[in-house]
Amino acid sequence: MKTSDLMEQRAAIVARMNAAHTADDNAAFETAETELRNLDGKLERQRKIDAADRAEPGTPINGDGKLDTEIRSRFSVSRALAGAAGLGVDWGFEREVQAELAKRAGKPAEGLYIPTEVFETRVLTTSTGSELVPTEHRPDQYISALTAASVVRGLGARVLNGLTGNLSIPRETDSPAIGWVAENAALTPDDADFDSITLSPKHAGALSEWSRNMLLQASPDVETLLRQMLARNIALTIDRAAILGGGANEPTGVLGTSGIQKVTAPTNLFDAVADAVALADVENVGASRGLLTTPEIRKVAAKALDLNGLPIGVDKVFHSQPTTFSNQVPKTLGGSPGTEHGLIYGDWSELLIGVWSEIDVLINPYESTAYSKGNVSIRAMATVDVAVRHKKAFVSIEDVVPATIDAMPGSGS
């Protein structure tokens, strides 16, 4: 039985109790009071069931345990948008998925949810070998909007889903000192120190006008275009902010976090990465470490030669550290566009990404400008925030100019 049905029954019983009280009918009042106690027990159990149901990741469609795979193969962004706009298309599957996505987000969409699995992409990663291998993100990691084309999620950032308000997380900054003392000697008192990090909702979105013909097209090229537009406008924006955001209305990001460690003005990549690893070691940084940098930096590493003129290998230049190359990393760190590139090394599980909603798309076929042309206005939004748990867990390698820096000591630029 639904919670709403039980609430209606409760209201009816309370009305009977009021009537019995007014009529001074004690027997009728006691009967209604007993029914109310029993119903309140049922209502409490149903509320617990509802809460547990909302926490579930979603029931696989058709019971095949392959919801993510089915979404990637069957879900059509263009059909979903056309159906929501009231156009004559068959979007039964897309509507069916909405219930599952609402469970993920913990609340219904303002318009409709676009499942993030449809934006799945590949990133270049090297971990043990000297060659780059295209590695696909695990499907079960596609939890929320920011994973649509997110390199930071693939590196191991922790995602907190279903948030409903500001989230404050206590953080230990200093532990009590432990010392040895002689017999009957007093211990020196020392307290632990704490502060907190806060995640608060920040909104990223895009408002655009799409033509009626585009939404009605069944062409795979049009479907790909629609996915790319949403992924670029929402998921990539969130990903960039997680790396380096502007603060205020958007997250600060790793590089913008005050207090992270830094390696400045390195003369070669090999030594710079060695210094970054050493800084992380000194601070007892965890094992989920990785490097994130730009494709231009990879080009420098790939050209490094040994004394015999043979390629050294990208993996050796980066000390066999798992390395991801992405154009999401900024290329304007203190210099003109395309000059100073960023390298970030650290334990990416120390990066928290709070998610308040999936990609929520609202269709408006009646907006005056779009309506006059037979088009539809589309608003896509996601609500997230980013915070670093321990600042010393990340090292920024700064002032790296690909055109002048060496890959190895004494190799020449």
C-alpha positions as CSV (number, residue, x, y, z in Angstrom):
1,M,0.0,0.0,0.0
2,K,1.3,3.5,-0.9
3,T,2.1,6.1,1.8
4,S,-0.5,8.4,0.3
5,D,-3.2,5.8,0.8
6,L,-2.2,5.3,4.4
7,M,-2.2,9.1,5.0
8,E,-5.8,9.3,3.6
9,Q,-6.9,6.5,6.0
10,R,-5.2,8.3,8.9
11,A,-7.0,11.5,8.1
12,A,-10.4,9.7,8.0
13,I,-9.7,8.1,11.4
14,V,-8.7,11.4,13.0
15,A,-12.0,12.9,11.6
16,R,-13.9,10.0,13.4
17,M,-12.1,10.7,16.6
18,N,-13.0,14.4,16.4
19,A,-16.6,13.5,15.8
20,A,-16.7,11.0,18.7
21,H,-15.1,13.6,21.0
22,T,-17.7,16.2,20.0
23,A,-20.5,13.7,20.6
24,D,-18.9,12.5,23.9
25,D,-19.0,8.9,22.5
26,N,-16.1,7.3,24.5
27,A,-16.5,3.9,23.0
28,A,-16.3,5.2,19.4
29,F,-13.3,7.4,20.4
30,E,-11.4,4.5,21.9
31,T,-12.1,2.3,18.8
32,A,-10.8,5.0,16.5
33,E,-7.8,5.6,18.7
34,T,-6.9,1.9,18.6
35,E,-7.2,1.9,14.8
36,L,-5.0,5.0,14.7
37,R,-2.2,3.4,16.7
38,N,-2.2,0.3,14.4
39,L,-2.2,2.5,11.3
40,D,0.6,4.7,12.6
41,G,2.7,1.5,12.9
42,K,2.0,0.6,9.3
43,L,2.7,4.1,8.2
44,E,6.1,4.1,9.9
45,R,7.0,0.8,8.3
46,Q,5.9,2.1,4.9
47,R,8.1,5.2,5.3
48,K,11.1,3.0,6.0
49,I,10.3,1.0,2.9
50,D,10.1,4.2,0.8
51,A,13.4,5.4,2.1
52,A,15.1,2.1,1.4
53,D,13.6,2.0,-2.1
54,R,14.9,5.5,-2.8
55,A,18.4,4.4,-1.8
56,E,18.3,1.5,-4.2
57,P,20.4,2.0,-7.4
58,G,17.4,1.2,-9.6
59,T,15.9,-2.1,-10.8
60,P,17.3,-3.4,-14.1
61,I,14.8,-3.2,-17.0
62,N,13.4,-6.6,-18.0
63,G,15.3,-8.1,-15.1
64,D,18.4,-8.8,-17.1
65,G,20.8,-7.0,-14.8
66,K,22.2,-5.0,-17.8
67,L,20.5,-1.6,-17.3
68,D,23.6,0.4,-18.2
69,T,24.2,-1.7,-21.3
70,E,20.6,-1.5,-22.4
71,I,20.5,2.3,-21.9
72,R,23.7,2.8,-24.0
73,S,22.3,0.6,-26.8
74,R,18.7,1.7,-26.8
75,F,18.2,5.1,-25.3
76,S,17.8,7.9,-27.8
77,V,18.4,11.5,-26.8
78,S,16.5,12.8,-29.8
79,R,13.5,10.5,-29.2
80,A,13.4,11.5,-25.5
81,L,13.5,15.2,-26.3
82,A,11.0,14.9,-29.2
83,G,8.6,12.9,-27.0
84,A,8.9,15.5,-24.1
85,A,8.1,18.2,-26.6
86,G,4.9,16.5,-27.7
87,L,6.1,15.4,-31.1
88,G,4.7,12.2,-32.6
89,V,7.5,9.7,-31.8
90,D,7.6,6.4,-30.0
91,W,9.6,7.1,-26.8
92,G,8.3,4.3,-24.6
93,F,11.7,3.0,-23.5
94,E,13.0,6.5,-22.8
95,R,10.0,7.1,-20.5
96,E,10.5,3.8,-18.8
97,V,14.0,4.7,-17.9
98,Q,12.9,7.9,-16.1
99,A,11.7,6.0,-13.1
100,E,15.2,4.4,-12.7
101,L,17.0,7.7,-13.1
102,A,14.7,9.4,-10.5
103,K,15.8,6.7,-8.1
104,R,19.4,7.5,-8.8
105,A,18.9,11.2,-8.2
106,G,16.6,10.7,-5.2
107,K,13.9,13.0,-6.7
108,P,11.8,13.4,-9.9
109,A,13.1,15.5,-12.8
110,E,11.7,18.9,-13.5
111,G,11.5,17.8,-17.1
112,L,13.2,14.6,-17.9
113,Y,16.6,13.0,-17.0
114,I,19.1,12.1,-19.6
115,P,21.1,9.0,-18.4
116,T,24.8,9.7,-18.2
117,E,25.6,6.3,-19.7
118,V,24.8,7.7,-23.2
119,F,27.7,10.1,-22.9
120,E,30.3,7.4,-22.2
121,T,33.7,8.2,-23.7
122,R,37.2,6.8,-23.8
123,V,40.2,8.5,-22.2
124,L,44.0,7.9,-22.8
125,T,45.6,6.2,-19.8
126,T,49.0,4.6,-19.2
127,S,49.7,2.7,-16.0
128,T,52.3,0.0,-16.5
129,G,53.5,-0.1,-20.1
130,S,55.2,2.6,-22.2
131,E,52.4,2.8,-24.7
132,L,49.0,4.5,-24.3
133,V,46.1,2.2,-24.2
134,P,42.5,3.4,-24.8
135,T,40.7,2.4,-21.6
136,E,36.9,2.6,-21.2
137,H,35.4,3.8,-17.9
138,R,33.5,1.1,-16.0
139,P,29.8,1.3,-16.8
140,D,28.9,1.0,-13.1
141,Q,30.8,4.2,-12.4
142,Y,28.4,6.3,-14.5
143,I,26.4,7.5,-11.5
144,S,25.7,11.1,-12.1
145,A,25.9,14.0,-14.5
146,L,29.6,14.7,-13.9
147,T,30.6,11.2,-15.1
148,A,29.3,11.9,-18.6
149,A,32.8,12.5,-20.0
150,S,34.7,13.0,-16.8
151,V,38.4,12.2,-16.5
152,V,38.5,13.0,-12.8
153,R,35.8,10.4,-12.1
154,G,37.8,7.8,-13.9
155,L,40.9,8.7,-11.9
156,G,39.1,7.8,-8.7
157,A,37.3,10.9,-7.4
158,R,34.6,10.0,-4.8
159,V,31.1,10.8,-5.8
160,L,28.4,11.6,-3.2
161,N,24.9,11.2,-4.7
162,G,21.4,12.2,-3.7
163,L,22.4,15.3,-1.7
164,T,19.6,17.6,-0.6
165,G,21.3,20.6,1.1
166,N,24.7,21.9,2.1
167,L,27.0,19.2,3.3
168,S,29.7,19.8,6.0
169,I,32.2,17.1,6.5
170,P,34.5,17.2,9.6
171,R,38.2,16.9,8.9
172,E,41.0,16.1,11.3
173,T,43.9,18.5,10.8
174,D,46.1,17.4,13.7
175,S,46.1,14.4,16.0
176,P,47.1,14.3,19.7
177,A,50.8,13.9,20.3
178,I,52.0,10.6,21.8
179,G,55.0,10.7,24.1
180,W,57.0,8.4,26.4
181,V,57.1,9.2,30.1
182,A,58.9,7.9,33.2
183,E,57.0,6.1,35.9
184,N,54.7,8.4,37.9
185,A,55.4,11.2,35.4
186,A,52.5,13.1,33.9
187,L,51.6,13.0,30.2
188,T,51.6,16.3,28.4
189,P,48.0,17.1,27.3
190,D,47.5,17.7,23.6
191,D,44.2,17.9,21.7
192,A,43.2,16.9,18.2
193,D,42.3,19.7,15.9
194,F,39.4,19.7,13.4
195,D,38.0,21.9,10.7
196,S,35.5,21.0,8.0
197,I,34.9,21.1,4.3
198,T,31.6,22.2,2.8
199,L,29.8,21.2,-0.4
200,S,27.0,23.5,-1.5
201,P,24.9,23.2,-4.6
202,K,26.3,24.9,-7.7
203,H,24.4,24.9,-11.0
204,A,25.7,24.3,-14.5
205,G,23.4,24.6,-17.4
206,A,22.7,25.5,-21.0
207,L,19.7,27.0,-22.8
208,S,19.4,26.5,-26.5
209,E,16.9,26.3,-29.3
210,W,16.6,23.2,-31.4
211,S,14.6,22.7,-34.6
212,R,11.7,20.5,-35.0
213,N,13.4,18.6,-37.8
214,M,16.4,17.9,-35.7
215,L,14.3,16.3,-33.0
216,L,12.4,14.2,-35.5
217,Q,15.4,12.9,-37.3
218,A,16.3,9.3,-36.7
219,S,19.7,9.7,-38.2
220,P,22.6,8.3,-36.1
221,D,24.5,11.5,-37.0
222,V,21.8,13.7,-35.5
223,E,21.6,11.5,-32.4
224,T,25.4,11.8,-31.9
225,L,25.2,15.6,-32.3
226,L,22.5,15.9,-29.6
227,R,24.6,13.8,-27.2
228,Q,27.7,15.8,-27.9
229,M,25.9,19.1,-27.4
230,L,24.6,18.0,-23.9
231,A,27.9,16.4,-22.9
232,R,29.9,19.5,-23.9
233,N,27.6,22.0,-22.3
234,I,27.2,20.1,-19.0
235,A,29.5,17.2,-18.3
236,L,32.7,18.8,-19.7
237,T,32.0,22.0,-17.9
238,I,31.7,20.2,-14.6
239,D,34.9,18.2,-15.3
240,R,36.9,21.4,-16.0
241,A,35.6,23.0,-12.9
242,A,36.7,20.0,-10.9
243,I,40.2,20.5,-12.2
244,L,40.3,24.3,-12.0
245,G,37.1,26.3,-11.4
246,G,36.4,29.9,-10.8
247,G,34.9,29.8,-7.4
248,A,31.8,31.8,-6.4
249,N,29.1,30.4,-8.7
250,E,31.2,27.4,-9.7
251,P,33.5,24.9,-7.8
252,T,37.1,26.0,-7.0
253,G,38.6,22.7,-8.3
254,V,41.9,21.0,-7.4
255,L,44.3,23.6,-8.9
256,G,42.3,26.5,-7.3
257,T,42.4,25.0,-3.8
258,S,44.6,27.0,-1.5
259,G,47.2,24.8,0.3
260,I,47.9,22.1,-2.3
261,Q,51.6,21.2,-2.7
262,K,53.6,22.7,-5.7
263,V,56.6,22.0,-7.8
264,T,57.5,25.2,-9.7
265,A,59.6,26.0,-12.7
266,P,60.9,22.5,-13.5
267,T,63.6,22.1,-16.1
268,N,62.5,18.6,-17.1
269,L,59.5,16.3,-16.7
270,F,61.4,13.4,-15.2
271,D,62.7,15.4,-12.3
272,A,59.4,17.3,-11.8
273,V,57.4,14.1,-11.5
274,A,60.1,12.6,-9.1
275,D,59.7,15.7,-6.9
276,A,55.9,15.5,-7.0
277,V,56.0,11.8,-5.9
278,A,58.5,12.7,-3.1
279,L,56.2,15.4,-1.8
280,A,53.3,13.1,-1.8
281,D,55.4,10.4,0.0
282,V,56.4,12.8,2.7
283,E,52.8,13.6,3.4
284,N,51.7,9.9,3.6
285,V,49.4,10.4,0.6
286,G,47.3,7.3,-0.2
287,A,47.8,4.7,-2.9
288,S,45.1,5.9,-5.4
289,R,47.6,8.2,-7.1
290,G,47.7,9.3,-10.7
291,L,49.0,12.1,-13.0
292,L,46.7,14.3,-15.0
293,T,48.1,16.5,-17.7
294,T,47.6,17.7,-21.3
295,P,48.3,15.8,-24.6
296,E,51.0,18.4,-25.4
297,I,53.0,17.2,-22.4
298,R,52.7,13.6,-23.6
299,K,54.2,14.7,-26.9
300,V,57.2,16.0,-25.0
301,A,57.6,12.7,-23.1
302,A,57.1,10.6,-26.3
303,K,60.0,12.4,-28.0
304,A,62.6,11.6,-25.2
305,L,65.6,9.6,-26.5
306,D,68.2,7.6,-24.6
307,L,72.0,7.9,-25.3
308,N,71.6,5.5,-28.2
309,G,69.0,7.7,-29.8
310,L,66.2,5.2,-29.0
311,P,62.8,6.3,-27.5
312,I,62.9,6.2,-23.7
313,G,59.1,5.7,-23.4
314,V,56.3,7.8,-21.9
315,D,56.0,5.4,-18.9
316,K,59.6,5.9,-17.9
317,V,59.4,9.7,-18.1
318,F,56.5,9.6,-15.7
319,H,58.1,7.1,-13.3
320,S,55.5,4.4,-14.1
321,Q,52.8,6.5,-12.5
322,P,49.2,6.0,-13.9
323,T,48.9,9.0,-16.2
324,T,45.9,10.4,-18.0
325,F,46.1,13.0,-20.8
326,S,43.1,15.2,-21.4
327,N,42.3,18.5,-23.0
328,Q,40.2,19.2,-19.9
329,V,43.4,20.3,-18.2
330,P,43.9,24.1,-18.5
331,K,46.6,25.4,-20.9
332,T,46.6,29.0,-19.6
333,L,48.2,28.6,-16.1
334,G,49.6,32.1,-15.7
335,G,50.6,32.6,-19.3
336,S,49.0,33.2,-22.7
337,P,46.8,30.5,-24.2
338,G,48.8,27.4,-25.1
339,T,51.9,28.3,-23.0
340,E,51.9,27.1,-19.4
341,H,50.3,23.7,-19.0
342,G,49.2,22.0,-15.9
343,L,50.3,18.6,-14.4
344,I,48.4,17.4,-11.3
345,Y,49.7,14.5,-9.2
346,G,47.9,13.1,-6.2
347,D,45.5,10.7,-4.6
348,W,42.3,11.3,-6.6
349,S,40.1,9.5,-4.0
350,E,40.8,12.7,-1.9
351,L,38.6,14.6,-4.4
352,L,34.9,14.7,-3.4
353,I,32.2,15.5,-6.0
354,G,28.8,16.1,-4.6
355,V,25.8,15.6,-6.9
356,W,22.4,17.0,-6.3
357,S,20.9,16.0,-9.6
358,E,21.4,14.0,-12.8
359,I,21.4,15.9,-16.1
360,D,17.9,17.4,-15.9
361,V,16.4,18.5,-19.3
362,L,13.3,20.7,-19.5
363,I,11.6,21.0,-22.9
364,N,9.5,24.2,-23.7
365,P,7.8,24.1,-27.1
366,Y,5.9,27.2,-26.2
367,E,8.7,29.8,-25.7
368,S,7.7,32.7,-27.9
369,T,10.7,32.9,-30.2
370,A,11.0,29.1,-30.7
371,Y,7.2,28.6,-31.0
372,S,7.0,31.1,-33.9
373,K,9.4,29.0,-35.9
374,G,8.1,25.5,-34.9
375,N,11.2,24.9,-32.8
376,V,11.6,24.0,-29.1
377,S,13.6,25.6,-26.3
378,I,15.7,23.2,-24.3
379,R,17.2,23.9,-20.9
380,A,19.7,21.3,-19.5
381,M,21.1,21.7,-16.0
382,A,23.0,19.7,-13.4
383,T,23.8,20.6,-9.8
384,V,27.1,19.6,-8.3
385,D,30.1,20.8,-6.1
386,V,33.7,19.8,-5.7
387,A,36.0,19.8,-2.6
388,V,39.4,18.5,-1.7
389,R,39.5,16.4,1.5
390,H,43.2,16.8,2.2
391,K,45.1,19.6,0.5
392,K,48.5,17.9,0.8
393,A,47.1,14.9,-1.2
394,F,47.7,16.9,-4.5
395,V,50.8,18.3,-6.1
396,S,50.6,20.9,-8.8
397,I,53.6,21.0,-11.3
398,E,53.6,24.5,-12.5
399,D,55.3,26.7,-15.1
400,V,55.5,23.9,-17.7
401,V,55.9,25.2,-21.2
402,P,55.8,22.3,-23.7
403,A,57.9,24.2,-26.3
404,T,60.9,24.7,-24.0
405,I,60.8,22.0,-21.3
406,D,62.9,18.8,-21.6
407,A,61.5,15.3,-21.0
408,M,64.7,14.0,-19.3
409,P,67.7,15.6,-17.5
410,G,70.2,16.8,-20.1
411,S,68.1,15.7,-23.1
412,G,67.7,19.1,-24.7
413,S,64.4,20.6,-25.6
